[in-house]
Amino acid sequence: MLTAPQNLPLRLNEIHRRIAAAAAAAGRDPLRITLIAVSKTHPAEAIRAAAAAGARDFGENYVQEAADKVDALRDLGATWHFIGALQSNKTRPVAERFDWVHTVDRLKIAERLSAQRPRFATALNLCLQVHLGDEPSKAGATPDELPALAAAVEALPRVRLRGLMCIPPEETDPDRQRHWFRQLRDLRDQLVARGHELDTLSMGMSGDFEAAIAEGATHVRIGTAIFGPRE
């Protein structure tokens, strides 16, 4: 299994520098942008090294791998974000361990997370994943489905609807990147106008997070630029 890169603190500092620069260019406070270090396929030792270098929020994609790492790293006091595809028969380990789920794309997933969230735990923060673009391989609710889905999720106990998430089509041109992120921001604003209290836009990864910050991202999900290549 991969180990933590020796230059991980430098990598992490560089990402924080770029986030601050992108925030300054957009007239935003960098402290209002959460860096999620995407640690999927990387060992617990790498996460410990990232935490020692200042990382506090970690993103995982695979349920069993994630559950094992959360259990092994409870002493870190980290905030854990589930950012992978979630099947309805695998919601319990996530509901019991995570602080956030960014990939709710249908009501059944939210209902199971709500029912399986321990009663002693704080509310589980949820983002609705939105399908932008015409890529059948990617999950997400359609923009037309969002109003009804948001209303139903917001009514559930033990979960809290926080905002929207997307994985847009891959673009290299910053203007095209911003086009997709602007769509997600507009959809969030439309839901806010309907009375939903949403404060989160989970968008932007290693190749496009600066464009996402320009369009209002509150959470950026960055893995390779921090941990190096995945297995």
C-alpha positions in Angstrom: 0.0 0.0 0.0 1.1 3.6 -0.6 2.8 5.5 2.2 2.7 9.2 2.9 4.9 11.2 0.5 7.8 12.8 2.3 6.9 16.2 1.0 3.3 16.0 2.1 3.5 19.2 4.3 4.9 21.1 1.4 2.1 19.8 -0.9 -0.5 20.8 1.7 1.0 24.3 2.2 1.0 24.8 -1.5 -2.7 23.9 -1.8 -3.5 26.3 1.0 -1.5 29.0 -0.7 -3.5 28.5 -4.0 -6.8 28.5 -2.1 -5.9 31.8 -0.4 -4.8 33.3 -3.8 -8.0 32.2 -5.5 -10.1 33.5 -2.6 -8.3 36.8 -2.7 -8.9 37.1 -6.5 -12.6 36.5 -5.9 -12.8 38.9 -3.0 -13.6 36.0 -0.6 -12.4 35.0 2.8 -10.2 31.9 2.5 -11.2 30.9 6.0 -14.7 30.2 4.6 -13.4 27.6 2.2 -12.9 24.1 3.6 -10.2 21.9 2.2 -11.2 18.2 2.1 -8.1 16.1 1.8 -9.3 13.1 -0.3 -7.6 10.2 1.3 -9.2 7.2 -0.6 -6.8 4.3 -1.2 -4.2 6.0 1.0 -3.2 4.3 4.3 -4.0 5.6 7.8 -0.3 6.6 8.1 -0.7 9.1 5.3 -3.8 10.6 6.9 -1.9 10.9 10.2 0.9 12.7 8.4 -1.6 15.1 6.8 -3.3 15.7 10.1 0.1 16.5 11.7 0.6 19.0 8.8 -2.7 20.7 9.6 -5.4 18.9 7.7 -8.6 18.4 9.6 -11.2 17.3 7.0 -10.8 14.1 5.1 -12.8 12.6 2.2 -13.3 8.9 1.5 -15.1 7.1 -1.4 -15.3 3.4 -0.5 -17.4 2.3 2.4 -15.5 -0.6 4.0 -12.1 1.1 3.5 -13.5 4.3 4.9 -15.0 2.6 7.9 -11.8 0.8 8.8 -9.8 4.1 8.6 -12.3 6.1 10.6 -12.3 3.5 13.3 -8.5 3.4 13.4 -8.1 7.2 13.5 -10.7 8.2 16.0 -8.0 9.9 18.2 -7.4 12.5 15.4 -10.7 14.2 16.0 -11.0 14.7 12.3 -14.1 15.6 10.3 -15.0 12.8 7.9 -16.7 13.4 4.6 -18.1 10.6 2.5 -17.8 11.6 -1.2 -18.3 8.4 -3.1 -21.2 6.6 -4.7 -23.4 5.2 -1.9 -25.6 2.1 -2.3 -28.6 1.8 -0.1 -27.4 -1.5 1.4 -24.2 0.2 2.6 -25.5 3.3 4.3 -25.3 2.1 7.9 -21.4 2.3 8.3 -21.5 5.8 6.8 -24.5 6.9 9.0 -22.7 5.7 12.1 -19.2 7.2 11.4 -19.3 10.2 9.1 -19.9 13.9 9.7 -20.9 14.7 6.1 -22.3 12.8 3.0 -21.8 14.8 -0.2 -23.4 12.3 -2.6 -27.1 12.0 -1.8 -28.7 11.6 -5.2 -32.1 10.1 -4.3 -34.5 10.1 -1.4 -34.0 6.5 -0.4 -30.3 7.1 0.4 -31.2 10.1 2.6 -34.0 8.1 4.3 -31.7 5.3 5.2 -29.0 7.7 6.5 -31.6 9.4 8.7 -33.0 6.1 10.1 -29.5 4.7 10.8 -27.9 7.8 12.3 -27.3 7.1 16.0 -29.6 9.0 18.2 -26.8 10.3 20.4 -24.9 11.7 17.4 -25.2 15.2 16.0 -27.2 15.6 12.8 -25.5 14.2 9.7 -24.7 16.9 7.2 -26.0 16.1 3.7 -25.3 17.6 0.2 -27.4 16.7 -2.8 -25.3 15.6 -5.8 -26.4 17.2 -9.0 -25.8 15.8 -12.4 -24.5 18.5 -14.7 -23.7 17.8 -18.3 -24.5 14.8 -20.4 -22.3 12.1 -18.9 -24.2 8.8 -18.2 -21.4 7.5 -16.1 -21.9 10.1 -13.5 -24.5 10.1 -10.8 -26.7 12.8 -9.4 -30.2 14.2 -9.4 -31.2 16.3 -12.3 -31.8 20.1 -11.8 -35.6 19.4 -12.3 -35.6 16.9 -9.5 -33.9 19.1 -7.0 -36.9 21.1 -5.5 -38.9 18.0 -4.6 -35.8 16.1 -3.4 -34.6 19.0 -1.2 -38.0 19.4 0.4 -38.2 15.7 1.2 -34.7 15.5 2.6 -35.1 18.6 4.7 -38.1 17.0 6.5 -36.1 14.0 7.7 -34.9 13.7 11.3 -31.2 13.3 12.3 -29.9 14.7 9.1 -29.3 18.3 8.0 -29.5 19.4 4.4 -26.5 21.8 3.8 -26.2 22.3 0.1 -25.2 20.9 -3.3 -22.3 19.0 -4.8 -21.3 18.3 -8.3 -18.6 16.5 -10.4 -18.9 18.4 -13.7 -17.5 17.4 -17.1 -13.8 17.6 -17.1 -12.6 20.9 -18.7 -9.2 22.5 -19.1 -10.4 26.0 -19.9 -11.1 28.0 -16.8 -14.1 29.8 -18.3 -15.7 26.4 -19.2 -14.9 25.2 -15.6 -16.6 28.2 -14.2 -19.6 27.7 -16.5 -20.5 24.4 -14.7 -19.8 25.7 -11.2 -21.9 28.7 -11.9 -24.8 26.4 -12.7 -24.5 24.7 -9.4 -24.4 28.0 -7.5 -27.5 29.2 -9.4 -29.3 26.0 -8.5 -28.4 26.5 -4.8 -29.6 30.1 -5.0 -32.9 29.0 -6.4 -33.4 26.6 -3.5 -32.5 29.3 -1.1 -35.2 31.5 -2.7 -37.6 28.7 -2.0 -36.8 28.9 1.7 -34.1 26.3 2.1 -31.2 27.4 4.4 -28.3 26.1 2.3 -24.7 27.3 3.0 -22.6 24.7 1.1 -21.3 24.3 -2.4 -19.1 21.2 -2.6 -17.3 21.6 -5.9 -13.8 21.7 -7.3 -11.0 19.1 -7.3 -7.3 19.2 -8.0 -7.6 20.3 -11.6 -10.3 23.0 -11.3 -10.7 24.1 -7.6 -9.6 27.7 -8.4 -12.4 28.1 -10.8 -14.8 26.6 -8.3 -13.7 29.1 -5.6 -14.3 31.9 -8.1 -17.9 30.7 -8.3 -18.5 30.3 -4.6 -17.2 26.9 -3.6 -17.3 26.4 0.2 -15.7 22.9 0.1 -13.0 21.8 -2.3 -12.1 18.1 -2.6 -8.4 17.6 -3.3 -6.5 14.3 -3.3 -3.7 13.7 -5.7 -2.2 17.2 -5.2 -1.8 16.4 -1.5 -1.2 12.6 -1.3 0.3 11.9 -4.7 -1.0 9.3 -7.2 -3.5 6.7 -6.0 -3.0 3.0 -6.3 
